[in-house]
Amino acid sequence: MYLYFLFFFVVLIFIQCVFLNKFLNPLFLISFFWFILSSFSYLSITDYNPISDEVFIIVMIFISGLTFGGCGACLKKSYKIENNDAFYCSAIKIFHNLKYLLLLPVLFFCIKACVIFYFVGVDNYRSIVFSTRDNVSILFGNPYVELIYSIFIQPVVFMLFFLGVVLFLSGKGSKVLYFSSMLYVMDSISMMGRFNLYYMLVIIMVSITYSIGINKKLKYKLYKISLVIFFVSIIIGLFRYGDSDENYIITLMNTHVIGLSLFSHELQSLTSLLNKNIMYGLGTFSGLSDLFSMFIRRFDPSYVPDFFRMKDIVSFFVIGRSNTGVDLQANAYYTILYTLYSDGREIGVLFLSMIFGYVLIYNYRCRRNEINFLFFCFFFFFLYFSVFMSPLEMRGVWALFIYMVLFRFYIKLNNRRGNL
């Protein structure tokens, strides 16, 4: 069966290359990443249970949707070139207005986290840094403070990082990139998490690959920044797994395929709510509804959006066994396929992936406009990391997207003022 999947994947890659006139195009990178991780899981290369044929078929439907949507964006021959000076002026204004408002809380929680490391230790910090229904975050001390930080601080810092990369590659300054990188690294230390650093590495490498007209000097500087981020992520990983019996490389590989194994488990389970309920769009907009539900919870603390009520019922279950003989349990990190499938089964996966593919390639082809290059980087990040978790379910990603849309309107407003 795997040979059929491989053949169909090669056909899709050929179609992508024909329409985009480039082998190393963004659709190829995302499709290859999804396919190779699915292959690792399907061929039982990792510690988790292998995915079923049904899940691999859904993965191929997802890649097909991206391909068809991206090829559709190629049918339009020309795109409007916008004024990049307005992008630069707007980005610099936002940076100067927000830099100290962001620095103070990020620095405060980073210092507080280091103090907690000293007294509590690093080993169990990750399990107590986030609030649960039973316990409050040891870092934030209040669920509302944690909520405000995750909606108004972290996404804005990430948006500044996107802006910093685009401005740096256009040769219009490095302050935004260096400052936002510093904030994002401090945030990673506060959460003892590596995914923030992984985000940064992928965005930088993609920006270097697909930026138009970047000179070698700027590339060299970005490579040095990437190297620093890589070593910081390794250090954080060693702190988290230094005393563990698990191999760090194996753990890293398992992290990449856990979502696929969880999705496969749910599809094969006769009692799974995923096989009983169709959410008709509630899954796709679940992160957005969760973003607004925080105001409802202020008056009704028991309120939970319908989609998350379905996922809350999912309990821990064994989906593999480590090389040391320990059962591997999980109930989180579902891929975006869980969300799309819950909304419309295979048709929902195909339709929504076509939209994502179209938007990605539309902005890719317009990347001479810095605002389009910004959105291209965002949607590449969105699709690349959707194999780990569903960005559609993350209120932070929705907040980031909303801030970027508002930034686009801010640029248009500045353009109108300049024309008057």
C-alpha positions, 0 to 999 in steps of 0.5 A: 500500500505504501508504494501507492502512496509514494507514487501518488505523492510523486505525481503531486510533486510533479504537478506542483513543479509544473505550475510553480516552475520551481522544484524547491517551492513552498508547497513541496517543502510542506508536502514533503515534511508531511509525507516523510513524517507520515512515512516514519509513523506508517513504517513503525520507525518511531516508538508510537503506534503506526498510523492506519491506511485510512490516516495516510489516505487523509494525509494524501487528501490534505496534500492534494488539497494544498496542491490544487489550491496552490496551482489555482493561485498560479492561474492569475498571471500578474499581481499588483506591486504595492508601496513598501515604504508604507510597510517600513514606516508602519512597522517602525511606528508599531515597534517604537510604540510597543517595545517597552510595553512588551519588554517589561512583562516578558523580562519580569516573567523571565526573571521570575522563572529563573528564580523558580528554577533555582528553588524548585528545579527544572525537572518538573517545571514544565508540568506546573508552568501552565494552569490546569483546572485544578492548579494555577500556573506557578509562573503567572499565579493567576489564570487571568494574568496567564490569559492576558499574557498569551493573547496580548503579549506572546502573539505581538512579540511573535508578530514583531519577529515576523516584521523584524525578519522581513525588514532585515531581509529588505535591508531596512534595519535590524533593530526590530529583529534583534529586539523581538528575537531577544524577547522571544528567547526570554519567553522560551526560557520562561516557559522552558519550551523549545517550540518557540525557538523551532518557530524562529528557526523555520521562519528564518530559513524559509525567509532566506530561501524565498526572499527576493534580492537578499545579499550574501551579507544579510544571509550570513547574519541570519545564519548566525542568528539561527545558530544561536537559536539552535544552540539555545534550543539544544540547551533547553532540551538538555535541561528537560531531558538531561536526566532522562533515560530516553534518547534525545533524538528519539524523543524529538522524532516522537514529538514530530509524529505523536499527532498523527498517531493520536489521530489514527487512534481516534479514527480506529476507536469505536467509542471516539466522538470524532466518528460520531459528531460532525462539527460543521465549522466549529472546529475550524473556528474553535481557536477564535471562539476560545479567544472570545469565550474568555469574556464569557467565562468572566461571568460563567466560569463553567462555559466551554465551547462545543468543540473543546467540550468534545476534546475534553472528553478524550482521556489519556491512552497508550499509543506506544512503548519507548525503547526502555519499555515505558508505556507512552500516553498522550491526549494532546497535540492532535494535528490539523487533520483532527480539526478539519476531519471533525468539521467535514470528514474527507470533503472538509479536509480537501476543501479547507486545505485547498483554501490554505494552499491558495492563500499560501501561493498567492502571497508567495507569488506576491512576495515582492510586496513586503506585506505579502511576504509577511503573510506568506511566512505566516501561512508557511509557519501555519501549515508546517507546524500543523502536523504537530498541533492544530493552529486553528484550535490555538487562540494565540495563533488566531490572535497573531493572525488578527494582529497581522490583519489589523497591521495590514489595515494600518498600512492602508490607513497610512497610505491614504493619509500620505496621499491626502 
